[in-house]
């Protein structure tokens, strides 16, 4: 299939972005990456070329740099859509570095929306998060669940970004947006060539698990064992990153098929199943054959007790999560082992 529709993918060398690039190309789109490599490595581009069978166009720049981004829009030309991943993403880190999170996450989207309006590019898929729900009063959460006070600066940046998109839709009658509220992405590409690659100390559970299993860390620290859950640990909806990447292709179908000239369509992207941290650990041990040393530590500031999605098939027609928690753990472990043999 000849890819004709160009899709600008900000943060396209990152964890979710790189997997989405693969799925976009498979679906017949031409992805174009924008990344400043603050939270990713350039070697990912070589891995993408192997998986995709071709090099993906890339521009190295920061989305907050208007002059550089203007050049990107001018050079790329007509776009079908922009998928905006570029953002800081760690709940705990955002508690320590709130100003940086506000500047980066909100500032990058604001500049991108201005550029899209100036260049007449109406299609946006935005990378939001289930953190906008805070600690839900009822579970599972639907797209109509109340937006609770954010439990972290990261969560608040996503709430502000969603409001900014809504305001932009009202102000610009040509903006067509799909906002995807992710739950907890884990796993890796089945090839083992790309996966989650934290710079420095991981902020997410699964890289901690795989690095501990690989002997890179003495033990896994589990934040909190006194939650009001069956085993005392926090509950999350863990979704395989490949399933999540495919959801972005379905989001582009919404942009293509809906008749309205202006809209902001919101969809949760999760499996609809909540697993505790201990269940995730046991799933990893089962597929890897590795017994993990772990200990319990205090709750982490900004973490909620439990959240998982109520999946509504009408929100993303043609999409559903297909891969299990154990399959995600298998692929994450394969990625960790491949990375040990061939570091980026």
N, C-alpha and C positions, 0 to 999 in steps of 0.2 A: 504494500500500500504506500502511495506517495504522500508524505506528510505535507500538507499545504497550509494548515491553520497554525500560526505561530502563537505560542503561549509563553509569556515571560514568567519565569519562576524565580522569585527572589528567595535567597537562602537555599538555592537549588543544590548546593553541595553538602547540605546538612543531612541529618538523619532522615527525616520525613521527606524533605525536598528531593534528595537523590533517588529514593524509591519511587517517588511520584514521577520524576523525569523518565524512569524506565517504563512505567505504565502509560504515560502520555505518548511516548514513541510507539509503543505496541498498539495503541488505539488510533494511530494515524495523525497525531499532532506533531508539530515541530517545537520542542522545548528549547528555550533560550535562557541560560542561567545568569543570574546576577548574584554575586556573593562577595563579601569582603574578607572571608576566611577567618573571621574572628572566632567562630565556634566550629570550624570545619578545616579540613586539610585539602590542599590542592591535589594530592594523590588520588582523591576520590574521583577526579575527572578521568584519570586513566582507567580506573576500575569501571566507570560508567561506559567508557568507550568499548571495553571488552564485552560487557553485558549487552550493550545496544548494537554492537557491530559498526559503530560510527562515532566520530567525535561530536560532542554536543557543544554548540556555540556558548561561549562564556564571556561575561564582562566582570572584571574585578573592580568593584566599587561599593561604597556604602550608600544605602537607600536614602540616607539623610542628606547626602551631598547633591543638592539640586543641580549644580552645573554638570556634574558627571552623569547624573540620571537623565538630564536633557539630552546629552550626547547618545546615551543608550537608546532612548526612544527615537531619536533621529536616525540612528544607524539601523535599528531593527525594522523600522517601518510599521506597516499595518499589523496590528495584533488582534487575535481573536479574543484573548483574555489575559489577565494578570493573575497569577496565584501567589499570594503574599505569605511566605513563611518567615521571612527575615525578622527575628525577634529574639530577645533573651527569654529563657523558658523555665528557669529553676525557681520553685516556690521558696525554698529555704534561702537561696542566694538573694532573692529579691527583698527579703526581710533585712538583710545586711546592706544592700546596695539599692535602695528605693529610687534615688534620683537618677541613677543610670538606667534603671528599668523604665521609668517614665519617659526619659529623653529618647531612648532607643525604640521602645515598642510603640509609643504613641506618635513620636516625631516622625518615624519612618513611614507610618501609614498616612499621616497628614500630608507629607510631601508627595507620596505616591498618588493620593487622590487628586491633589492639585495638578500633577503632571497628566494623569489620565484625562482630566477635564480639558486641559489645555490642548492635548493631542487628539481629543475625540475618541478615546479608547474606553468603551463603556463597560466591559465585562470584568468583574472582580470575583475571585474566590478567596475568602479570608480564612486564615488559620486561627480559629478561636479555641476555646477550652471549656471543659466542664467546670473549671474553677469559677466561672461566672455565677454558678448556682450556690457558691459558698457551701455551708453545711445545710443540705436540703432538709426541710421539715418532713417531707414525705419521699419515700423511695419506692420504685425507681423514678428518676426524673424524666419528664417529657420536655419538649420545646416550650410548653406553656407553663412549666414550673416557675415559681417566682424567682427573680434575681435577688439573691440574698446579699447582705453586706459582705464584701470580699474578705477572705481570711488572710490574704497576703497582698503585697504590692503587685506581684505578678498577676494575680486574679483581678485586681482592680484595673490594671492596664488593659486587660482583655475586655472588661466591662466598658471602659472608656472608648476603646477602639470600636466596639459594637455600636455604641451611641454615635460615634463619629460617622460610621457608615450610614446609620439611619438618618442622621442630619444631612449627610451629603446626598442621599437619595431624595430627600425632600427638596433640597436646594437645586439639584441637577436632575431634571426630568429624563435624562438619558442614561443614568447609572443603573446597571443591572448587576446585582451582587448575590452571591451565595455565601453564607456564613456557616462554616462547619465547626461545631463544638466537639472537639476531640475528648475522648476519655484518656486512657493511659496507653500510649503506643509502646510496644515492645517487639522483640524479635529481630530479624535481619533477612536480607535477600537469601533465598535458598542456595544460591551459588557460593555464599560465604565471602563474596567480594566486597560487599558494602554492608554496613550495619551502624549501630549506635556507637559513636566515637567521642566520648567526653574528653575535653581538654582538661587535664589535671584530675582533681578528685571528682568522681561522679556525683551527680545530684539525684539521679534516678536509681530505682531499686535494682533493675536487671543488670546493668553494668557492674554494680557492686557485687551481685551474685556471681557473675561470670569471672570477674577478676579475682574474687576470693577462691573460686573453684580452680582457677589457673595458678594459684599460689602467689599472686601479685599483692594480695592483702592477707593479713593474718586471720581476720575473721570478719563476718558480716555483722554490722550493727543494725538492729531492728528498732525503729523509733516507736516506742510505746507498746506496752502490753496490758494497759488498763483501759482500753476503749470498751464501750458497751457493745461488744461483738462476741460471737461464740468462742473465739480463742483469744480475745483481748487485743488482737492486732487490727490495724486499719483495713478497710475493704475498698477495693478499687475494681474498675472495669478495664481489664487488660486486653487491648486489641492489637492483633498482629499488624505490623507496619505495612505489609503488603496489602492487606485488606483496607487499611486506611488510605494507602496510595490510590487504590482502585476507586475509592469514594470520590476522589478529586476528578476523576474522569467522568463519573456520573454527575458531578456538579457542573461540569462543562456542558453536559447534555441538557441540563436544566436551562443554562444560559442560551443554548441553541434553540430549544424547543418552546420555551414559554413565550407567549405572544405579547405580554406587556412590555412597554418601552422602558419602564422603571420598576424595579422591585428589589427587595432584600429578602431572600429565602433563607430561613434558618433551619439547620438540621443537626441533630445529635449524631455522632459517629462512635458507636460502641458495640459491644457484643450483646448487651442486655443481661449479662451475668456478672455478679459481684464475687470476687475472690479475695480472701484475706491475704495479708503478706505471708503468713505461715503457709497457706495453701500454695502460694506462688513458689515458695522455697521448696516445698515437698514435690511440686510438679517438676522443678528443675532437677532435683535429686533423682527422681524417677527416670527421666530421659537421659541424664548424663551418667548415672551410676556413681556420682561423686557425693559424698556426705559433707555437707557444709558446716564448718564451725561458725556459730553465731551467738550473739549475746543481745540482751535487751538493754536499750538506753532510754533516756527521757524522750517524751514526745518532741517532735520537731516543730518549731514555731511556724504557723501558717498552714499546717496540715489539717484536713478535716477528717472526721471519723469514718464516714462511709459515703460512697457515691457510686451509682451505676446507672446505666441508661435504660429507658423504656423504648425499645426500637419500634418506630413506626415506618413500615415499608413504603408508605406514601410520601415520606419526606425525601427519600432518595430512590426513586423508582429504578428497579433493576439492580439494586445493590443490597447485599447483606453480608455480614461477617461470615467467612467460611472456615477460617483456621482457628484451631483450639489453643488454649493456654499451653498445653504440652508441646504442640507444634512450634509455637513461638519460642518457648524455652529451648527446644532442640536447635532451632535456627540461630538463636542468640549464642548458644554454646559452640556451634559450628563456626560462627563468625569469630568468636574469641580465639578459638584454636587456629583458624586460618590466619588471623592477625598476628599471632605469635610466630608463625612461620614466615609471614610476609608483611612486616610492619609498614604502615603508611608513613 
